[in-house]
Amino acid sequence: MKYVLLLLIKIYWALIPAHNRKKCIFKISCSNFVFQETKSKGFFQGMKALKYRYHNCREGFEIFENPVDHTTQMILPNGDILTEPEIAERLL
């Protein structure tokens, strides 16, 4: 199953050029993240990563500047907080 998921991601990359894909809010794109997780940790971790990214890489996030350390942070729809190194450059 691991290799089926990896193959599906590679097909997605081949069929849809990078400039036509939805822009990800994460620094590492959703498909790259799921690919890396699946390749290194297996099918179930890959599916868990896919579910997490699918539910959080949508509208509903909020970007704010942390008043304590003056860094940019993002609150995801599920309440998780991302720091600057995890946020896509285009959103900073």
N, C-alpha and C positions, 0 to 999 in steps of 0.2 A: 504494500500500500504506500509505503514511503516513496518508492520510485514513481508511482502513478501520480502522486501529488507534485513531485519535482518535475515530472514530464508535463503536467498540466500548466504549471507556472512557466516553463520554457516555451510551451505553445502560445500561451498568453503573450509573452514577450515577443515572439516571432510574428504573431498576427496583428498586434496592436503596437504601432510605433510609439516610442517614448513621448513624443510631442502630442500624441492624441490621447494619452492616458489621463485619468483624473489626477490632479495634483494632490499629493499627500501632505498632510499637516506634520508628519514626522520627518526627521532628517533622513533616516533610512526608510525608503519607500516601503509600503505595505508588502508588495510582492517580494522584494528583496529580503525583508525581515522574515517573512514566512518561509522563503526558500532556505535562508541560513538556519533557522530554527529546525526545519524539517531535516536538512542535511546533517546537522550536528547532533540533534537530540532525538530524531525519530518522528514517525508519523503522528503520534498522539500529541506531542508537544507542538508540532507544526499546525495541527488542527486547532489546538488551543490558541496559538498565536494568531491564526486566521480569524477565529471568532472574536478575539480581543480587538484586533485591528479593525475588523468589519464594523463592530459596534461603536468604536471610538474615533474612526477617521471619517467623520461626518460633521454636519453642522451641529452646533450646540456647544462647541468649545469656547472658552473665554481666555483671552490673553491679557495679562496685567503685569505691572511692575511691582515687585516685592518691595515694600517700603523699608524693610529692615536692611537688606543687602543690595538694593537697587538693581536686581537682576530681573530679566523678563522671564515670566513663567506662564504656563498654560494649564487651565483646568479642563480636563476631558469630560464628556457627558457622564461618565461613570464616577466622577469625583477624583480620579487620579490626577496628580500634579506632575507636569513635565518641566524640566529645567532647560535653560538655553541650549545646551549641547544636544538635546533630543528634539528640538523644534526645527522645522524646515526653515532654511535661510530666508525664503521669500516672505515669511510671516514676522520676522524680527525687525 
